[in-house]
Amino acid sequence: MKNSKKNMFRLTEDEKQELILLSRSTVLKNEMRQIKKNTRRLSAGKGTVNSLDEYIEFLSAANAFAGHKKKAFKKIQGKIFKI
């Protein structure tokens, strides 16, 4: 992306072509619809989270979609935890 004089960004031709190809992907469209559905359902304002497990499952799916590698579980040790 190139920054223009009006603080707006312009896409390069390669970026435009990439977006056109992505817009034709039914797999990506379905995944984005599912993320949107889950995001709305799990939003804090609606208070519709049924369980912590469900929320963790959503975060795991979003993390996998973003392509992040899973990290090894580290047991939290201690007696006093403050947020």
mmCIF file of the N, C-alpha and C atoms, coordinates in Angstrom:
data_MODEL
# 
_entry.id   MODEL 
# 
loop_
_atom_site.group_PDB 
_atom_site.id 
_atom_site.type_symbol 
_atom_site.label_atom_id 
_atom_site.label_alt_id 
_atom_site.label_comp_id 
_atom_site.label_asym_id 
_atom_site.label_entity_id 
_atom_site.label_seq_id 
_atom_site.pdbx_PDB_ins_code 
_atom_site.Cartn_x 
_atom_site.Cartn_y 
_atom_site.Cartn_z 
_atom_site.occupancy 
_atom_site.B_iso_or_equiv 
_atom_site.pdbx_formal_charge 
_atom_site.auth_seq_id 
_atom_site.auth_comp_id 
_atom_site.auth_asym_id 
_atom_site.auth_atom_id 
_atom_site.pdbx_PDB_model_num 
ATOM 1   N N  . MET A 1 1  ? 0.843   -1.183  0.000  1.00 0.00 ? 1  MET A N  1 
ATOM 2   C CA . MET A 1 1  ? 0.000   0.000   0.000  1.00 0.00 ? 1  MET A CA 1 
ATOM 3   C C  . MET A 1 1  ? 0.882   1.238   0.000  1.00 0.00 ? 1  MET A C  1 
ATOM 4   N N  . LYS A 1 2  ? 0.456   2.198   -0.756 1.00 0.00 ? 2  LYS A N  1 
ATOM 5   C CA . LYS A 1 2  ? 1.186   3.459   -0.819 1.00 0.00 ? 2  LYS A CA 1 
ATOM 6   C C  . LYS A 1 2  ? 0.350   4.552   -0.172 1.00 0.00 ? 2  LYS A C  1 
ATOM 7   N N  . ASN A 1 3  ? 1.009   5.390   0.605  1.00 0.00 ? 3  ASN A N  1 
ATOM 8   C CA . ASN A 1 3  ? 0.337   6.481   1.287  1.00 0.00 ? 3  ASN A CA 1 
ATOM 9   C C  . ASN A 1 3  ? 0.235   7.667   0.336  1.00 0.00 ? 3  ASN A C  1 
ATOM 10  N N  . SER A 1 4  ? -0.978  8.174   0.132  1.00 0.00 ? 4  SER A N  1 
ATOM 11  C CA . SER A 1 4  ? -1.151  9.349   -0.708 1.00 0.00 ? 4  SER A CA 1 
ATOM 12  C C  . SER A 1 4  ? -1.123  10.607  0.152  1.00 0.00 ? 4  SER A C  1 
ATOM 13  N N  . LYS A 1 5  ? -1.251  11.743  -0.483 1.00 0.00 ? 5  LYS A N  1 
ATOM 14  C CA . LYS A 1 5  ? -1.168  13.025  0.223  1.00 0.00 ? 5  LYS A CA 1 
ATOM 15  C C  . LYS A 1 5  ? -2.337  13.253  1.187  1.00 0.00 ? 5  LYS A C  1 
ATOM 16  N N  . LYS A 1 6  ? -3.460  12.607  0.973  1.00 0.00 ? 6  LYS A N  1 
ATOM 17  C CA . LYS A 1 6  ? -4.650  12.847  1.790  1.00 0.00 ? 6  LYS A CA 1 
ATOM 18  C C  . LYS A 1 6  ? -4.792  11.833  2.920  1.00 0.00 ? 6  LYS A C  1 
ATOM 19  N N  . ASN A 1 7  ? -3.697  11.210  3.342  1.00 0.00 ? 7  ASN A N  1 
ATOM 20  C CA . ASN A 1 7  ? -3.714  10.199  4.401  1.00 0.00 ? 7  ASN A CA 1 
ATOM 21  C C  . ASN A 1 7  ? -4.601  9.001   4.061  1.00 0.00 ? 7  ASN A C  1 
ATOM 22  N N  . MET A 1 8  ? -4.750  8.743   2.796  1.00 0.00 ? 8  MET A N  1 
ATOM 23  C CA . MET A 1 8  ? -5.483  7.561   2.353  1.00 0.00 ? 8  MET A CA 1 
ATOM 24  C C  . MET A 1 8  ? -4.472  6.617   1.717  1.00 0.00 ? 8  MET A C  1 
ATOM 25  N N  . PHE A 1 9  ? -4.800  5.347   1.702  1.00 0.00 ? 9  PHE A N  1 
ATOM 26  C CA . PHE A 1 9  ? -3.889  4.361   1.150  1.00 0.00 ? 9  PHE A CA 1 
ATOM 27  C C  . PHE A 1 9  ? -4.412  3.853   -0.182 1.00 0.00 ? 9  PHE A C  1 
ATOM 28  N N  . ARG A 1 10 ? -3.486  3.627   -1.100 1.00 0.00 ? 10 ARG A N  1 
ATOM 29  C CA . ARG A 1 10 ? -3.825  3.061   -2.395 1.00 0.00 ? 10 ARG A CA 1 
ATOM 30  C C  . ARG A 1 10 ? -3.185  1.687   -2.497 1.00 0.00 ? 10 ARG A C  1 
ATOM 31  N N  . LEU A 1 11 ? -3.950  0.763   -3.014 1.00 0.00 ? 11 LEU A N  1 
ATOM 32  C CA . LEU A 1 11 ? -3.443  -0.590  -3.181 1.00 0.00 ? 11 LEU A CA 1 
ATOM 33  C C  . LEU A 1 11 ? -2.590  -0.681  -4.441 1.00 0.00 ? 11 LEU A C  1 
ATOM 34  N N  . THR A 1 12 ? -1.570  -1.497  -4.361 1.00 0.00 ? 12 THR A N  1 
ATOM 35  C CA . THR A 1 12 ? -0.770  -1.766  -5.553 1.00 0.00 ? 12 THR A CA 1 
ATOM 36  C C  . THR A 1 12 ? -1.563  -2.707  -6.449 1.00 0.00 ? 12 THR A C  1 
ATOM 37  N N  . GLU A 1 13 ? -1.145  -2.865  -7.689 1.00 0.00 ? 13 GLU A N  1 
ATOM 38  C CA . GLU A 1 13 ? -1.839  -3.770  -8.605 1.00 0.00 ? 13 GLU A CA 1 
ATOM 39  C C  . GLU A 1 13 ? -1.808  -5.207  -8.079 1.00 0.00 ? 13 GLU A C  1 
ATOM 40  N N  . ASP A 1 14 ? -0.683  -5.626  -7.503 1.00 0.00 ? 14 ASP A N  1 
ATOM 41  C CA . ASP A 1 14 ? -0.586  -6.977  -6.932 1.00 0.00 ? 14 ASP A CA 1 
ATOM 42  C C  . ASP A 1 14 ? -1.580  -7.162  -5.788 1.00 0.00 ? 14 ASP A C  1 
ATOM 43  N N  . GLU A 1 15 ? -1.716  -6.146  -4.934 1.00 0.00 ? 15 GLU A N  1 
ATOM 44  C CA . GLU A 1 15 ? -2.663  -6.227  -3.816 1.00 0.00 ? 15 GLU A CA 1 
ATOM 45  C C  . GLU A 1 15 ? -4.103  -6.280  -4.319 1.00 0.00 ? 15 GLU A C  1 
ATOM 46  N N  . LYS A 1 16 ? -4.395  -5.528  -5.376 1.00 0.00 ? 16 LYS A N  1 
ATOM 47  C CA . LYS A 1 16 ? -5.735  -5.557  -5.959 1.00 0.00 ? 16 LYS A CA 1 
ATOM 48  C C  . LYS A 1 16 ? -6.048  -6.942  -6.508 1.00 0.00 ? 16 LYS A C  1 
ATOM 49  N N  . GLN A 1 17 ? -5.096  -7.532  -7.215 1.00 0.00 ? 17 GLN A N  1 
ATOM 50  C CA . GLN A 1 17 ? -5.296  -8.867  -7.777 1.00 0.00 ? 17 GLN A CA 1 
ATOM 51  C C  . GLN A 1 17 ? -5.488  -9.905  -6.678 1.00 0.00 ? 17 GLN A C  1 
ATOM 52  N N  . GLU A 1 18 ? -4.722  -9.774  -5.598 1.00 0.00 ? 18 GLU A N  1 
ATOM 53  C CA . GLU A 1 18 ? -4.857  -10.700 -4.473 1.00 0.00 ? 18 GLU A CA 1 
ATOM 54  C C  . GLU A 1 18 ? -6.254  -10.611 -3.864 1.00 0.00 ? 18 GLU A C  1 
ATOM 55  N N  . LEU A 1 19 ? -6.762  -9.399  -3.688 1.00 0.00 ? 19 LEU A N  1 
ATOM 56  C CA . LEU A 1 19 ? -8.102  -9.222  -3.129 1.00 0.00 ? 19 LEU A CA 1 
ATOM 57  C C  . LEU A 1 19 ? -9.183  -9.775  -4.060 1.00 0.00 ? 19 LEU A C  1 
ATOM 58  N N  . ILE A 1 20 ? -8.986  -9.609  -5.352 1.00 0.00 ? 20 ILE A N  1 
ATOM 59  C CA . ILE A 1 20 ? -9.943  -10.151 -6.316 1.00 0.00 ? 20 ILE A CA 1 
ATOM 60  C C  . ILE A 1 20 ? -9.980  -11.677 -6.216 1.00 0.00 ? 20 ILE A C  1 
ATOM 61  N N  . LEU A 1 21 ? -8.804  -12.301 -6.146 1.00 0.00 ? 21 LEU A N  1 
ATOM 62  C CA . LEU A 1 21 ? -8.747  -13.760 -6.012 1.00 0.00 ? 21 LEU A CA 1 
ATOM 63  C C  . LEU A 1 21 ? -9.385  -14.228 -4.705 1.00 0.00 ? 21 LEU A C  1 
ATOM 64  N N  . LEU A 1 22 ? -9.089  -13.538 -3.619 1.00 0.00 ? 22 LEU A N  1 
ATOM 65  C CA . LEU A 1 22 ? -9.669  -13.911 -2.326 1.00 0.00 ? 22 LEU A CA 1 
ATOM 66  C C  . LEU A 1 22 ? -11.183 -13.745 -2.321 1.00 0.00 ? 22 LEU A C  1 
ATOM 67  N N  . SER A 1 23 ? -11.687 -12.748 -3.027 1.00 0.00 ? 23 SER A N  1 
ATOM 68  C CA . SER A 1 23 ? -13.132 -12.503 -3.045 1.00 0.00 ? 23 SER A CA 1 
ATOM 69  C C  . SER A 1 23 ? -13.889 -13.624 -3.741 1.00 0.00 ? 23 SER A C  1 
ATOM 70  N N  . ARG A 1 24 ? -13.189 -14.396 -4.562 1.00 0.00 ? 24 ARG A N  1 
ATOM 71  C CA . ARG A 1 24 ? -13.825 -15.518 -5.275 1.00 0.00 ? 24 ARG A CA 1 
ATOM 72  C C  . ARG A 1 24 ? -13.779 -16.827 -4.488 1.00 0.00 ? 24 ARG A C  1 
ATOM 73  N N  . SER A 1 25 ? -13.097 -16.843 -3.367 1.00 0.00 ? 25 SER A N  1 
ATOM 74  C CA . SER A 1 25 ? -12.927 -18.073 -2.583 1.00 0.00 ? 25 SER A CA 1 
ATOM 75  C C  . SER A 1 25 ? -14.158 -18.353 -1.730 1.00 0.00 ? 25 SER A C  1 
ATOM 76  N N  . THR A 1 26 ? -14.857 -19.444 -2.047 1.00 0.00 ? 26 THR A N  1 
ATOM 77  C CA . THR A 1 26 ? -16.030 -19.800 -1.249 1.00 0.00 ? 26 THR A CA 1 
ATOM 78  C C  . THR A 1 26 ? -15.617 -20.290 0.136  1.00 0.00 ? 26 THR A C  1 
ATOM 79  N N  . VAL A 1 27 ? -14.460 -20.929 0.230  1.00 0.00 ? 27 VAL A N  1 
ATOM 80  C CA . VAL A 1 27 ? -13.972 -21.400 1.535  1.00 0.00 ? 27 VAL A CA 1 
ATOM 81  C C  . VAL A 1 27 ? -13.728 -20.208 2.458  1.00 0.00 ? 27 VAL A C  1 
ATOM 82  N N  . LEU A 1 28 ? -13.041 -19.196 1.953  1.00 0.00 ? 28 LEU A N  1 
ATOM 83  C CA . LEU A 1 28 ? -12.767 -18.006 2.762  1.00 0.00 ? 28 LEU A CA 1 
ATOM 84  C C  . LEU A 1 28 ? -14.059 -17.299 3.150  1.00 0.00 ? 28 LEU A C  1 
ATOM 85  N N  . LYS A 1 29 ? -14.996 -17.192 2.211  1.00 0.00 ? 29 LYS A N  1 
ATOM 86  C CA . LYS A 1 29 ? -16.280 -16.544 2.514  1.00 0.00 ? 29 LYS A CA 1 
ATOM 87  C C  . LYS A 1 29 ? -17.005 -17.284 3.636  1.00 0.00 ? 29 LYS A C  1 
ATOM 88  N N  . ASN A 1 30 ? -17.037 -18.613 3.544  1.00 0.00 ? 30 ASN A N  1 
ATOM 89  C CA . ASN A 1 30 ? -17.712 -19.401 4.585  1.00 0.00 ? 30 ASN A CA 1 
ATOM 90  C C  . ASN A 1 30 ? -17.031 -19.254 5.933  1.00 0.00 ? 30 ASN A C  1 
ATOM 91  N N  . GLU A 1 31 ? -15.699 -19.243 5.937  1.00 0.00 ? 31 GLU A N  1 
ATOM 92  C CA . GLU A 1 31 ? -14.966 -19.070 7.198  1.00 0.00 ? 31 GLU A CA 1 
ATOM 93  C C  . GLU A 1 31 ? -15.231 -17.699 7.793  1.00 0.00 ? 31 GLU A C  1 
ATOM 94  N N  . MET A 1 32 ? -15.268 -16.672 6.970  1.00 0.00 ? 32 MET A N  1 
ATOM 95  C CA . MET A 1 32 ? -15.528 -15.322 7.471  1.00 0.00 ? 32 MET A CA 1 
ATOM 96  C C  . MET A 1 32 ? -16.952 -15.203 8.004  1.00 0.00 ? 32 MET A C  1 
ATOM 97  N N  . ARG A 1 33 ? -17.909 -15.852 7.348  1.00 0.00 ? 33 ARG A N  1 
ATOM 98  C CA . ARG A 1 33 ? -19.289 -15.852 7.857  1.00 0.00 ? 33 ARG A CA 1 
ATOM 99  C C  . ARG A 1 33 ? -19.358 -16.526 9.224  1.00 0.00 ? 33 ARG A C  1 
ATOM 100 N N  . GLN A 1 34 ? -18.646 -17.645 9.363  1.00 0.00 ? 34 GLN A N  1 
ATOM 101 C CA . GLN A 1 34 ? -18.648 -18.362 10.644 1.00 0.00 ? 34 GLN A CA 1 
ATOM 102 C C  . GLN A 1 34 ? -18.007 -17.520 11.737 1.00 0.00 ? 34 GLN A C  1 
ATOM 103 N N  . ILE A 1 35 ? -16.907 -16.847 11.422 1.00 0.00 ? 35 ILE A N  1 
ATOM 104 C CA . ILE A 1 35 ? -16.248 -15.973 12.403 1.00 0.00 ? 35 ILE A CA 1 
ATOM 105 C C  . ILE A 1 35 ? -17.187 -14.836 12.807 1.00 0.00 ? 35 ILE A C  1 
ATOM 106 N N  . LYS A 1 36 ? -17.856 -14.246 11.825 1.00 0.00 ? 36 LYS A N  1 
ATOM 107 C CA . LYS A 1 36 ? -18.790 -13.151 12.122 1.00 0.00 ? 36 LYS A CA 1 
ATOM 108 C C  . LYS A 1 36 ? -19.927 -13.636 13.013 1.00 0.00 ? 36 LYS A C  1 
ATOM 109 N N  . LYS A 1 37 ? -20.463 -14.812 12.690 1.00 0.00 ? 37 LYS A N  1 
ATOM 110 C CA . LYS A 1 37 ? -21.541 -15.396 13.492 1.00 0.00 ? 37 LYS A CA 1 
ATOM 111 C C  . LYS A 1 37 ? -21.069 -15.644 14.924 1.00 0.00 ? 37 LYS A C  1 
ATOM 112 N N  . ASN A 1 38 ? -19.896 -16.257 15.062 1.00 0.00 ? 38 ASN A N  1 
ATOM 113 C CA . ASN A 1 38 ? -19.373 -16.557 16.396 1.00 0.00 ? 38 ASN A CA 1 
ATOM 114 C C  . ASN A 1 38 ? -19.019 -15.293 17.161 1.00 0.00 ? 38 ASN A C  1 
ATOM 115 N N  . THR A 1 39 ? -18.491 -14.306 16.477 1.00 0.00 ? 39 THR A N  1 
ATOM 116 C CA . THR A 1 39 ? -18.123 -13.051 17.142 1.00 0.00 ? 39 THR A CA 1 
ATOM 117 C C  . THR A 1 39 ? -19.357 -12.376 17.714 1.00 0.00 ? 39 THR A C  1 
ATOM 118 N N  . ARG A 1 40 ? -20.417 -12.331 16.933 1.00 0.00 ? 40 ARG A N  1 
ATOM 119 C CA . ARG A 1 40 ? -21.658 -11.728 17.424 1.00 0.00 ? 40 ARG A CA 1 
ATOM 120 C C  . ARG A 1 40 ? -22.204 -12.503 18.617 1.00 0.00 ? 40 ARG A C  1 
ATOM 121 N N  . ARG A 1 41 ? -22.183 -13.813 18.516 1.00 0.00 ? 41 ARG A N  1 
ATOM 122 C CA . ARG A 1 41 ? -22.746 -14.659 19.565 1.00 0.00 ? 41 ARG A CA 1 
ATOM 123 C C  . ARG A 1 41 ? -21.934 -14.568 20.844 1.00 0.00 ? 41 ARG A C  1 
ATOM 124 N N  . LEU A 1 42 ? -20.630 -14.396 20.708 1.00 0.00 ? 42 LEU A N  1 
ATOM 125 C CA . LEU A 1 42 ? -19.767 -14.393 21.882 1.00 0.00 ? 42 LEU A CA 1 
ATOM 126 C C  . LEU A 1 42 ? -19.402 -12.995 22.368 1.00 0.00 ? 42 LEU A C  1 
ATOM 127 N N  . SER A 1 43 ? -20.014 -11.990 21.779 1.00 0.00 ? 43 SER A N  1 
ATOM 128 C CA . SER A 1 43 ? -19.661 -10.627 22.184 1.00 0.00 ? 43 SER A CA 1 
ATOM 129 C C  . SER A 1 43 ? -20.078 -10.378 23.623 1.00 0.00 ? 43 SER A C  1 
ATOM 130 N N  . ALA A 1 44 ? -19.269 -9.624  24.338 1.00 0.00 ? 44 ALA A N  1 
ATOM 131 C CA . ALA A 1 44 ? -19.523 -9.360  25.757 1.00 0.00 ? 44 ALA A CA 1 
ATOM 132 C C  . ALA A 1 44 ? -20.830 -8.609  25.970 1.00 0.00 ? 44 ALA A C  1 
ATOM 133 N N  . GLY A 1 45 ? -21.184 -7.731  25.053 1.00 0.00 ? 45 GLY A N  1 
ATOM 134 C CA . GLY A 1 45 ? -22.390 -6.925  25.202 1.00 0.00 ? 45 GLY A CA 1 
ATOM 135 C C  . GLY A 1 45 ? -23.669 -7.740  25.197 1.00 0.00 ? 45 GLY A C  1 
ATOM 136 N N  . LYS A 1 46 ? -23.667 -8.872  24.497 1.00 0.00 ? 46 LYS A N  1 
ATOM 137 C CA . LYS A 1 46 ? -24.868 -9.690  24.415 1.00 0.00 ? 46 LYS A CA 1 
ATOM 138 C C  . LYS A 1 46 ? -24.945 -10.701 25.553 1.00 0.00 ? 46 LYS A C  1 
ATOM 139 N N  . GLY A 1 47 ? -23.822 -11.017 26.147 1.00 0.00 ? 47 GLY A N  1 
ATOM 140 C CA . GLY A 1 47 ? -23.809 -11.939 27.270 1.00 0.00 ? 47 GLY A CA 1 
ATOM 141 C C  . GLY A 1 47 ? -24.322 -13.322 26.925 1.00 0.00 ? 47 GLY A C  1 
ATOM 142 N N  . THR A 1 48 ? -23.995 -13.818 25.738 1.00 0.00 ? 48 THR A N  1 
ATOM 143 C CA . THR A 1 48 ? -24.550 -15.094 25.298 1.00 0.00 ? 48 THR A CA 1 
ATOM 144 C C  . THR A 1 48 ? -23.532 -16.236 25.322 1.00 0.00 ? 48 THR A C  1 
ATOM 145 N N  . VAL A 1 49 ? -22.404 -16.044 25.958 1.00 0.00 ? 49 VAL A N  1 
ATOM 146 C CA . VAL A 1 49 ? -21.425 -17.123 26.061 1.00 0.00 ? 49 VAL A CA 1 
ATOM 147 C C  . VAL A 1 49 ? -21.983 -18.178 26.996 1.00 0.00 ? 49 VAL A C  1 
ATOM 148 N N  . ASN A 1 50 ? -22.102 -19.401 26.489 1.00 0.00 ? 50 ASN A N  1 
ATOM 149 C CA . ASN A 1 50 ? -22.685 -20.461 27.307 1.00 0.00 ? 50 ASN A CA 1 
ATOM 150 C C  . ASN A 1 50 ? -21.688 -21.072 28.270 1.00 0.00 ? 50 ASN A C  1 
ATOM 151 N N  . SER A 1 51 ? -20.424 -21.105 27.877 1.00 0.00 ? 51 SER A N  1 
ATOM 152 C CA . SER A 1 51 ? -19.434 -21.707 28.759 1.00 0.00 ? 51 SER A CA 1 
ATOM 153 C C  . SER A 1 51 ? -18.046 -21.211 28.393 1.00 0.00 ? 51 SER A C  1 
ATOM 154 N N  . LEU A 1 52 ? -17.144 -21.349 29.329 1.00 0.00 ? 52 LEU A N  1 
ATOM 155 C CA . LEU A 1 52 ? -15.756 -20.992 29.080 1.00 0.00 ? 52 LEU A CA 1 
ATOM 156 C C  . LEU A 1 52 ? -15.168 -21.893 28.003 1.00 0.00 ? 52 LEU A C  1 
ATOM 157 N N  . ASP A 1 53 ? -15.544 -23.157 27.989 1.00 0.00 ? 53 ASP A N  1 
ATOM 158 C CA . ASP A 1 53 ? -15.064 -24.086 26.972 1.00 0.00 ? 53 ASP A CA 1 
ATOM 159 C C  . ASP A 1 53 ? -15.459 -23.630 25.566 1.00 0.00 ? 53 ASP A C  1 
ATOM 160 N N  . GLU A 1 54 ? -16.679 -23.131 25.441 1.00 0.00 ? 54 GLU A N  1 
ATOM 161 C CA . GLU A 1 54 ? -17.165 -22.651 24.151 1.00 0.00 ? 54 GLU A CA 1 
ATOM 162 C C  . GLU A 1 54 ? -16.342 -21.443 23.687 1.00 0.00 ? 54 GLU A C  1 
ATOM 163 N N  . TYR A 1 55 ? -16.033 -20.550 24.602 1.00 0.00 ? 55 TYR A N  1 
ATOM 164 C CA . TYR A 1 55 ? -15.234 -19.371 24.279 1.00 0.00 ? 55 TYR A CA 1 
ATOM 165 C C  . TYR A 1 55 ? -13.824 -19.773 23.868 1.00 0.00 ? 55 TYR A C  1 
ATOM 166 N N  . ILE A 1 56 ? -13.228 -20.712 24.590 1.00 0.00 ? 56 ILE A N  1 
ATOM 167 C CA . ILE A 1 56 ? -11.882 -21.185 24.262 1.00 0.00 ? 56 ILE A CA 1 
ATOM 168 C C  . ILE A 1 56 ? -11.888 -21.863 22.894 1.00 0.00 ? 56 ILE A C  1 
ATOM 169 N N  . GLU A 1 57 ? -12.934 -22.615 22.614 1.00 0.00 ? 57 GLU A N  1 
ATOM 170 C CA . GLU A 1 57 ? -13.051 -23.270 21.304 1.00 0.00 ? 57 GLU A CA 1 
ATOM 171 C C  . GLU A 1 57 ? -13.090 -22.218 20.187 1.00 0.00 ? 57 GLU A C  1 
ATOM 172 N N  . PHE A 1 58 ? -13.846 -21.142 20.411 1.00 0.00 ? 58 PHE A N  1 
ATOM 173 C CA . PHE A 1 58 ? -13.908 -20.057 19.427 1.00 0.00 ? 58 PHE A CA 1 
ATOM 174 C C  . PHE A 1 58 ? -12.535 -19.414 19.230 1.00 0.00 ? 58 PHE A C  1 
ATOM 175 N N  . LEU A 1 59 ? -11.851 -19.116 20.325 1.00 0.00 ? 59 LEU A N  1 
ATOM 176 C CA . LEU A 1 59 ? -10.534 -18.497 20.222 1.00 0.00 ? 59 LEU A CA 1 
ATOM 177 C C  . LEU A 1 59 ? -9.543  -19.410 19.515 1.00 0.00 ? 59 LEU A C  1 
ATOM 178 N N  . SER A 1 60 ? -9.625  -20.693 19.772 1.00 0.00 ? 60 SER A N  1 
ATOM 179 C CA . SER A 1 60 ? -8.743  -21.661 19.120 1.00 0.00 ? 60 SER A CA 1 
ATOM 180 C C  . SER A 1 60 ? -9.000  -21.689 17.616 1.00 0.00 ? 60 SER A C  1 
ATOM 181 N N  . ALA A 1 61 ? -10.269 -21.657 17.221 1.00 0.00 ? 61 ALA A N  1 
ATOM 182 C CA . ALA A 1 61 ? -10.612 -21.653 15.798 1.00 0.00 ? 61 ALA A CA 1 
ATOM 183 C C  . ALA A 1 61 ? -10.135 -20.369 15.131 1.00 0.00 ? 61 ALA A C  1 
ATOM 184 N N  . ALA A 1 62 ? -10.314 -19.242 15.804 1.00 0.00 ? 62 ALA A N  1 
ATOM 185 C CA . ALA A 1 62 ? -9.855  -17.964 15.253 1.00 0.00 ? 62 ALA A CA 1 
ATOM 186 C C  . ALA A 1 62 ? -8.335  -17.950 15.132 1.00 0.00 ? 62 ALA A C  1 
ATOM 187 N N  . ASN A 1 63 ? -7.658  -18.514 16.104 1.00 0.00 ? 63 ASN A N  1 
ATOM 188 C CA . ASN A 1 63 ? -6.200  -18.588 16.090 1.00 0.00 ? 63 ASN A CA 1 
ATOM 189 C C  . ASN A 1 63 ? -5.724  -19.473 14.937 1.00 0.00 ? 63 ASN A C  1 
ATOM 190 N N  . ALA A 1 64 ? -6.393  -20.605 14.733 1.00 0.00 ? 64 ALA A N  1 
ATOM 191 C CA . ALA A 1 64 ? -6.031  -21.505 13.636 1.00 0.00 ? 64 ALA A CA 1 
ATOM 192 C C  . ALA A 1 64 ? -6.269  -20.823 12.297 1.00 0.00 ? 64 ALA A C  1 
ATOM 193 N N  . PHE A 1 65 ? -7.364  -20.068 12.190 1.00 0.00 ? 65 PHE A N  1 
ATOM 194 C CA . PHE A 1 65 ? -7.667  -19.352 10.958 1.00 0.00 ? 65 PHE A CA 1 
ATOM 195 C C  . PHE A 1 65 ? -6.583  -18.324 10.648 1.00 0.00 ? 65 PHE A C  1 
ATOM 196 N N  . ALA A 1 66 ? -6.077  -17.673 11.694 1.00 0.00 ? 66 ALA A N  1 
ATOM 197 C CA . ALA A 1 66 ? -5.037  -16.651 11.517 1.00 0.00 ? 66 ALA A CA 1 
ATOM 198 C C  . ALA A 1 66 ? -3.680  -17.277 11.200 1.00 0.00 ? 66 ALA A C  1 
ATOM 199 N N  . GLY A 1 67 ? -3.570  -18.599 11.346 1.00 0.00 ? 67 GLY A N  1 
ATOM 200 C CA . GLY A 1 67 ? -2.336  -19.277 10.995 1.00 0.00 ? 67 GLY A CA 1 
ATOM 201 C C  . GLY A 1 67 ? -1.293  -19.294 12.095 1.00 0.00 ? 67 GLY A C  1 
ATOM 202 N N  . HIS A 1 68 ? -1.711  -19.016 13.321 1.00 0.00 ? 68 HIS A N  1 
ATOM 203 C CA . HIS A 1 68 ? -0.750  -19.041 14.422 1.00 0.00 ? 68 HIS A CA 1 
ATOM 204 C C  . HIS A 1 68 ? -0.506  -20.472 14.869 1.00 0.00 ? 68 HIS A C  1 
ATOM 205 N N  . LYS A 1 69 ? 0.716   -20.756 15.229 1.00 0.00 ? 69 LYS A N  1 
ATOM 206 C CA . LYS A 1 69 ? 1.050   -22.086 15.724 1.00 0.00 ? 69 LYS A CA 1 
ATOM 207 C C  . LYS A 1 69 ? 0.595   -22.217 17.180 1.00 0.00 ? 69 LYS A C  1 
ATOM 208 N N  . LYS A 1 70 ? 0.186   -23.432 17.539 1.00 0.00 ? 70 LYS A N  1 
ATOM 209 C CA . LYS A 1 70 ? -0.210  -23.674 18.923 1.00 0.00 ? 70 LYS A CA 1 
ATOM 210 C C  . LYS A 1 70 ? 1.020   -23.669 19.812 1.00 0.00 ? 70 LYS A C  1 
ATOM 211 N N  . LYS A 1 71 ? 0.861   -23.115 20.995 1.00 0.00 ? 71 LYS A N  1 
ATOM 212 C CA . LYS A 1 71 ? 1.939   -23.104 21.976 1.00 0.00 ? 71 LYS A CA 1 
ATOM 213 C C  . LYS A 1 71 ? 1.700   -24.211 22.986 1.00 0.00 ? 71 LYS A C  1 
ATOM 214 N N  . ALA A 1 72 ? 2.772   -24.735 23.502 1.00 0.00 ? 72 ALA A N  1 
ATOM 215 C CA . ALA A 1 72 ? 2.659   -25.779 24.523 1.00 0.00 ? 72 ALA A CA 1 
ATOM 216 C C  . ALA A 1 72 ? 2.000   -25.194 25.772 1.00 0.00 ? 72 ALA A C  1 
ATOM 217 N N  . PHE A 1 73 ? 1.168   -25.984 26.412 1.00 0.00 ? 73 PHE A N  1 
ATOM 218 C CA . PHE A 1 73 ? 0.480   -25.549 27.620 1.00 0.00 ? 73 PHE A CA 1 
ATOM 219 C C  . PHE A 1 73 ? 1.475   -25.435 28.768 1.00 0.00 ? 73 PHE A C  1 
ATOM 220 N N  . LYS A 1 74 ? 1.425   -24.321 29.456 1.00 0.00 ? 74 LYS A N  1 
ATOM 221 C CA . LYS A 1 74 ? 2.266   -24.120 30.644 1.00 0.00 ? 74 LYS A CA 1 
ATOM 222 C C  . LYS A 1 74 ? 1.345   -24.009 31.846 1.00 0.00 ? 74 LYS A C  1 
ATOM 223 N N  . LYS A 1 75 ? 1.538   -24.887 32.802 1.00 0.00 ? 75 LYS A N  1 
ATOM 224 C CA . LYS A 1 75 ? 0.713   -24.863 33.999 1.00 0.00 ? 75 LYS A CA 1 
ATOM 225 C C  . LYS A 1 75 ? 1.021   -23.604 34.801 1.00 0.00 ? 75 LYS A C  1 
ATOM 226 N N  . ILE A 1 76 ? -0.031  -22.926 35.202 1.00 0.00 ? 76 ILE A N  1 
ATOM 227 C CA . ILE A 1 76 ? 0.122   -21.717 36.004 1.00 0.00 ? 76 ILE A CA 1 
ATOM 228 C C  . ILE A 1 76 ? 0.239   -22.143 37.465 1.00 0.00 ? 76 ILE A C  1 
ATOM 229 N N  . GLN A 1 77 ? 1.285   -21.694 38.106 1.00 0.00 ? 77 GLN A N  1 
ATOM 230 C CA . GLN A 1 77 ? 1.495   -22.063 39.493 1.00 0.00 ? 77 GLN A CA 1 
ATOM 231 C C  . GLN A 1 77 ? 1.382   -20.833 40.379 1.00 0.00 ? 77 GLN A C  1 
ATOM 232 N N  . GLY A 1 78 ? 0.942   -21.026 41.578 1.00 0.00 ? 78 GLY A N  1 
ATOM 233 C CA . GLY A 1 78 ? 0.824   -19.918 42.516 1.00 0.00 ? 78 GLY A CA 1 
ATOM 234 C C  . GLY A 1 78 ? -0.424  -20.085 43.364 1.00 0.00 ? 78 GLY A C  1 
ATOM 235 N N  . LYS A 1 79 ? -0.605  -19.169 44.274 1.00 0.00 ? 79 LYS A N  1 
ATOM 236 C CA . LYS A 1 79 ? -1.760  -19.229 45.176 1.00 0.00 ? 79 LYS A CA 1 
ATOM 237 C C  . LYS A 1 79 ? -2.630  -17.991 45.076 1.00 0.00 ? 79 LYS A C  1 
ATOM 238 N N  . ILE A 1 80 ? -2.032  -16.855 44.750 1.00 0.00 ? 80 ILE A N  1 
ATOM 239 C CA . ILE A 1 80 ? -2.791  -15.607 44.705 1.00 0.00 ? 80 ILE A CA 1 
ATOM 240 C C  . ILE A 1 80 ? -2.701  -15.036 43.283 1.00 0.00 ? 80 ILE A C  1 
ATOM 241 N N  . PHE A 1 81 ? -3.835  -14.846 42.650 1.00 0.00 ? 81 PHE A N  1 
ATOM 242 C CA . PHE A 1 81 ? -3.882  -14.316 41.294 1.00 0.00 ? 81 PHE A CA 1 
ATOM 243 C C  . PHE A 1 81 ? -4.765  -13.072 41.290 1.00 0.00 ? 81 PHE A C  1 
ATOM 244 N N  . LYS A 1 82 ? -4.239  -11.989 40.794 1.00 0.00 ? 82 LYS A N  1 
ATOM 245 C CA . LYS A 1 82 ? -4.996  -10.734 40.715 1.00 0.00 ? 82 LYS A CA 1 
ATOM 246 C C  . LYS A 1 82 ? -5.093  -10.310 39.263 1.00 0.00 ? 82 LYS A C  1 
ATOM 247 N N  . ILE A 1 83 ? -6.237  -9.793  38.906 1.00 0.00 ? 83 ILE A N  1 
ATOM 248 C CA . ILE A 1 83 ? -6.433  -9.308  37.534 1.00 0.00 ? 83 ILE A CA 1 
ATOM 249 C C  . ILE A 1 83 ? -6.374  -7.812  37.548 1.00 0.00 ? 83 ILE A C  1 
# 
